[in-house]
Structures are given as C-alpha cells and as structure tokens.
Amino acid sequence: MRRRALLALLPILLLSACGGVQSVLGPAGRDAEVIATLFWWMLGGAVVLWLLMNGLLIFVSRIDRRPYSPRAAEALIIGGGIVFPTLVLGILLAFALSEMPRQREPGSGLTVRVTGESWWWRVEYLPDGASDPVVAANEIRLPVGQRSEITLNAHRVIHSFWIPALGGKTDMIPGRETRMSLEPTRAGEFRGQCTEFCGESHALMAFGAVVMEPEDFAEWLAKEAEPATSPATEEARRGAAVFRAEGCGACHAVRGTAASGRVGPDLTHVGGRVSLAAGILPMTEDALVRWIRDPEAVKPGAMMPGYDHLPDADLRALAIYLEGLT
Ligand code: CUA
C-alpha cells in the first residue's frame, strides 16, 4: 500500500522539477500565463477523465455478478462515452479558443527581428520608428510590461523560436517571415531554445532571454547601439591585434572597427551577454578560450573554424579583448 502511495506521488515529484528559467510552469509573460493556466485545466480534465474511466472499468468488470440490465449498459455508453467527454472537451475547447485571440495581438513600440542561423540567433532591435536596427546576437532582451513584436526568419533551414517562460513557440521558415508578440510580466533572466530539429547542433541552439525594467532596457539599448569601446588594457590591445591578424573581422562585425563581417554573430558587445555560443557556455574568459580554440568540440558542425594553432597567450589575449567588449 505504501509503495502504491509513493508511486502515486511520483508525478507530483516530476512536476515539482518543472520550474526555473526554461519552464512553461513558471510563467513570466502574459502568453505563458495563459499556457500554464490551460495546462492546469487540461491536467485537471485529464485526471477527472482518468478517474471516471477507471471507475467505469471497475464497475463493468463486476457487472457479471449482477443481473444484466441493457438500459444501464446503454446509459453507461451514452453518458460515459459521449456526453461526458463531449462536455469536458467542449469546456476545454471553449476556454482555449477564448484565450487564443490575445496571443495574436500585435506588439507595439519595439520590434525584435530574429533570424535562425546554424546554430545561433541573429537579433536586430528596431525601436518604434527606427529604420536602422541595433544588431546583436544570441540573446533577447525585452522590456517588462510592454507587448513587443517579434518577427522571425530563418537562413538555410527551419528553426523554431521558444522562450517557455514568456510565451508559446513559433516556427522560423526560410523565405517566409513569421511573427509573434511577447509581453513579459516580470523582470528576470530566462532561457530560450530552438524547438525544431535543424541539424547536428539543434540541441545546442539556445539563448538567454533577459527581461528588464523599461528604463533599464532603454539605457541598455542605447548602449548596445553605440560602437565598441576601445580595448582598455595592454592585454586587450594585444587581443584586438590577434583578432585583426587572424581575419576574424571577415565573419564577425565589431562596430567602430574595420571588422564588418556578417557571416557570424555581431561581436560589438559580446562581453555584455549572459552566455556564449548561443546559450551553451557562460560568458567567461575560460569559456571564450575553449570556444575559440575548438568550436567543433563545443558545438559539432559549427561553421566557426578552430584556432588551436594559436599560442595560449594569444588565445587568452583574444578572450580578454572579447570579454571587454561590453
Ligand atoms: Cu535551430 Cu533546431
């Protein structure tokens, strides 16, 4: 009996793990709240159905010990098989349909254009009325309490954009722009993930999602629009020289310098991001060294070549330079 009770507790234990930065059950956005509510309603409906069906099963398994009544059997089939499921599913459908229009509402003010690359995210911010985007990568920042428009594109193959704590997911399709809007309800750091199989490193295509107070966001965006700061230390200057000598600027842009490549992520403010390699490594000097030395070991199939031919001191200087680009 005790073992059965413990088994019954298992689902609750599993659900208790559904928290944290990448969970639909810890909503931090208006759309995610709807999804979480819908989930609990669906779960409630499923539990009621499960109990009823098992009750019926136990009831009919004992029926041969009672006098057979065709009318009771008919009532069971019509009531349990048609009326009850129609009622439960009808209520769930009505609830879901009433919530759906809110999720289609367009955003106002800020537009964030996100493009799925292999296997990272190109991110462009277009504040209201702006024609030139502020280019960033691998991190989405949004102001709290405002509905922002998210336009989605894909380069080469399909991806899917999902920040579980903020809202539902939307596919990203090459040659066709899709859209969604998100309205965060509390500030914090969350995590997004590509949710459409897109190749070798699909599972390693994540990103940080940072929700900020509107004034902090405005301040951050203004800073993000600025060109890169000059390297402040001797070591960082040496790193910048390695960056130039190795031709990193052919693929990466660092605004304010000669580096203007668009093949890889924009690195103008890379040191200010919460993570490296699209949500896979922490933004630290060691992680930068590890990534630059051998990206293939971190993200199989990544287009970035390895720089393991560089002496450790050069790699370290490069990492210090990039970490300083905040
Ligand atoms: Cu991109 Cu999966």
Residues whose N, C-alpha, C, O or C-beta is under 5 A from the ligand:
A	BS01	CUA	I158 H159 C194 T195 E196 F197 C198 H202 M205
